[in-house]
């Protein structure tokens, strides 16, 4: 009888500790996510330091450079296929 009573009491403590751990873990997770959310808001609300407007001529020169790089890469890939 003592063993049964001891097991009942011990089981009650273990189950109550397990039940209490879930809300605590949830609270810790929310606190970790809260820091991440605050960081997202901080970064999103920052204003750019310099104006980043590109002229049409700048954009066209960048696109020309990109096309040249893509052509060079495709030529290199074709050369490796023949090896």
C-alpha positions in Angstrom: 0.0 0.0 0.0 2.9 2.4 0.8 4.4 1.7 -2.6 1.1 2.5 -4.3 0.8 5.7 -2.4 4.4 6.6 -3.1 4.0 5.9 -6.8 0.8 8.0 -6.8 2.4 11.0 -5.2 5.6 10.7 -7.3 3.5 10.4 -10.4 1.5 13.5 -9.5 4.7 15.5 -9.1 6.2 14.4 -12.3 3.0 15.1 -14.3 2.5 18.5 -12.8 6.2 19.4 -13.6 5.7 18.2 -17.1 2.5 20.3 -17.5 4.1 23.4 -16.0 7.1 23.1 -18.4 5.0 23.5 -21.5 3.8 27.1 -20.8 7.3 28.0 -19.7 8.8 26.7 -22.9 6.1 28.5 -24.9 6.9 31.7 -23.1 10.7 31.3 -23.8 10.0 30.7 -27.5 7.8 33.8 -27.7 10.5 35.9 -26.1 13.1 34.6 -28.6 10.8 35.4 -31.5 10.0 38.8 -30.0 13.6 39.8 -30.3 13.7 38.7 -34.0 10.5 40.6 -34.7 11.9 43.7 -33.1 15.0 43.4 -35.2 12.9 43.0 -38.4 11.0 46.1 -37.5 14.2 48.1 -36.8 15.8 47.1 -40.1 12.6 47.7 -42.1 12.2 51.2 -40.6 15.8 52.3 -41.4 16.0 55.0 -44.0 18.7 54.7 -46.8 21.7 56.8 -46.1 22.2 57.9 -49.7 19.8 58.4 -52.6 20.1 55.2 -54.7 18.4 56.4 -57.9 20.1 55.1 -61.0 20.0 56.9 -64.3 18.9 55.1 -67.5 22.4 55.3 -68.8 23.8 53.6 -65.7 21.2 50.9 -65.8 22.0 50.3 -69.5 25.7 50.0 -68.8 25.1 47.5 -66.0 22.8 45.4 -68.2 25.5 45.4 -70.9 28.1 44.2 -68.4 25.7 41.4 -67.2 25.1 40.2 -70.8 28.9 40.2 -71.4 29.5 38.1 -68.3 26.7 35.7 -69.2 28.1 35.3 -72.7 31.6 34.6 -71.2 30.2 32.0 -68.9 28.2 30.3 -71.7 31.3 30.2 -73.9 33.3 28.7 -71.0 30.6 26.0 -70.5 30.6 25.2 -74.2 34.3 24.8 -74.2 34.2 22.4 -71.2 31.5 20.3 -72.9 33.9 19.6 -75.8 36.6 18.3 -73.5 
